[in-house]
């Protein structure tokens, strides 16, 4: 079976070594449970339905959460959006984290725009998952930060999957996407969610896409092991990590960056994409709490932008494979795809909606603001080996006529020629 994917756990057995208050598996999430009652879909196409509460789910404060649904014009296509809203791991971050049981509500902007023909997701049915657990959708336990908090993001997702798969049993294409904490959540829960469909006999799923908006994972140098350990222990993430990815947890508590290689190798025909700003003001702050062995606090963590950019470059150059597109913007803006920036923001002449369409078509463009600074030795190594001859051959192929991305590649190739001859 061919899979295509755009942002965890992939064994075929479910460990039942613990249960939550609803009596459902809380630990050992190897595949999603998918035997529940279908969710009530709105009658009108391209209009969000009322909020649907899900019994047994919990926000940080223990209140019940749920989901929003929208029926698209193509019943074979489903898109799932994981909302963002911070992360709770100290007094400051918990105070800022989203706690509303309905999250930030619904939207008709950006990827949700059903009327703009430029939007490649306009015909999809949509599932909007509110974020109120403060645990990047991976938590499985109660924790204590200034009082008891329910970090049940993965537990809640399991409850949703019980009803989501029966609601959309015959889909052929699925998109997982999200912003900020939800970007990480979409990417990190990819295996868990897709197995909900692939684990069913006679499933028709053939195309899967994950687009992660401003929720990157970094190497240990830029996302400290002490911070990774704090999140694992506080939120109970370990049961949500891939059972077949032991390298995702190192002896010192780091290693989560190895998830990139793991998931791309496990799903070699999947389609992946990531959007990010070079010095994302929000994620750089969160990662800054890991600096100096997790001793940095405000205001020191507010100055983590340059280090964040270095971490993003390392990931870009070493962890995003041939089927992993990227669109990295200059500056510090945080999140793009559910705002007007989806149509207006561009890097090197490439707009997000065009880039996303390229991902869906399997072209995987890699756009960033630092090509003319550092990447000639990496992205264009093969061309540099042939020096000017390789560049001239590339330019002579007339790629500029096909797409804005290919035109940019040709322009970069010309710059590379100059670099190679220096």
Secondary structure, 3 states (H helix, E strand, C coil): CCCCCCCCCCCCCCCCCCECCCCCECCCCCCCCCCCCCCCCCCCCCCECCCEECCCCCCCCCCCCEEEEECCCCCCEEEEEECCCCCCCCHHHHHHCCCCCCCCCCCCCHHHCCCCCCCCCCCCEEEEECCCCCCCCCCCEEEECCCEEEECHHHHHHHHHHHHHHHCCCCCEEEEEEECHHHHHHHHCHHHHHHHHHCCCCCCCCEEEEEEECCCCCCCCCCCHHHHHHHHHHHCCHHHCCCCCHHHCCCCCCCHHHHHHHHHHHCCCCEEEEEEECCCCCHHHHHHCCHHHHCCCCCHHHHCHHHHHHHHHHHHHHCCCCCEEEEEECCCCCCCCCCCHHHHCEECCEEHHHHHHHHHCCCCCEECCCCCCCHHHCCCHHHHHHHHHHHHHHHCCCHHHCCHHHHHHHHHHHHHHHHHCC
